[in-house]
Amino acid sequence: MRAATGAYPGRNHRYWKVAIAGYCMLAAIPILAFAGNREMAAALIIVKRIGKAIRTPARDTILSYATMAVGRGWGFGDALDQVGAVAGPPVILAALVVTGGYMDGFLVLAIPLIGVAVALFLAWSAVPSPRFLEVAEKRGDYTPSILPYATFIFLGMAGFATFPLVSFHLKAQAIVSDAAIPLFYAGAMVVSVFVALLFGRVFDRLGSHILLAIPIISLATDLLAFSADPRIVVAGSFVWGAGIGIFEPVLRASIAESTSLERRGRSTAL
């Protein structure tokens, strides 16, 4: 879906409308509290992922314009999203400890969604046309090809384990209790916060060469995170968090640096 949702705002410059439409689909998260069977839960998860496909190209395009003044790496490495990822798991953990179920935890997650709506409204009001934040630079007739980045993304993500897969391993093999799994994720996100800030700044000085660390981190994650020893799995989850802290901000910053203003929306769809 990103191919379409990236091209549309790129042509019409309706970044905010597309981003808001995608963020509205986050409402599927608190609705999970009422999922009575796995089919409904799966459908809601799919809705959430569709929302991500809709909003991500528009959101990253807005950020690419806004981060020009502070540095791409530093701007995309902003740790606020990871801070939110750290704050969320303890909510689920508290719900598990107090109630023994997930329902209350999912319902409480509706509160930050209200904050999302307020933040989007304020940002849209303050910067209704984000593309004017970046001054177009004349790059001549040569535009760097996005194909190498697309190939790297495909190969990098094909070998990069997702945390839901790691958490399924923890659950299926009964390596830790259900209540401990959110703590593993929160710990990984703490690592991601510091790594994103560090490597975002490094990117502004050294460029996209630091992406070469991704294959090494991917291999280390696979070797550690799927162990039967919880201590080794903790190490693997920290390595996974470091990979997220490098991959997400640096890759997006690289794409923003290598594409023209006219092609930015379509490129961020990667």
Buried (B, 14 or more C-beta within 10 A) or exposed (E): BBEEBBBBBBEEBBBBBBBBBBBBBBBBBBBBBEBEEEEEBEEBBEBBEBBBBBBBBBBBBBBBBBBBEEBBBBBBBBBEEBBEBBEBBEBBBBBBEEEEEBBBBBBBBBEBBEEBEEEBEEBBEEBEEBBEBBEEEEEEEEEEEBEEBEEBBEEBBEEBBEBEEBBEBBEEEEBBEBBBBBBBBBBBBBBBBBBBBBBBBBBBEEBBEBBEBBBEBBEBBBEBBBBEEEEBBBBBBBBBBBBBBBBBBBBBBBBBBBBEBEBBBBBBBB
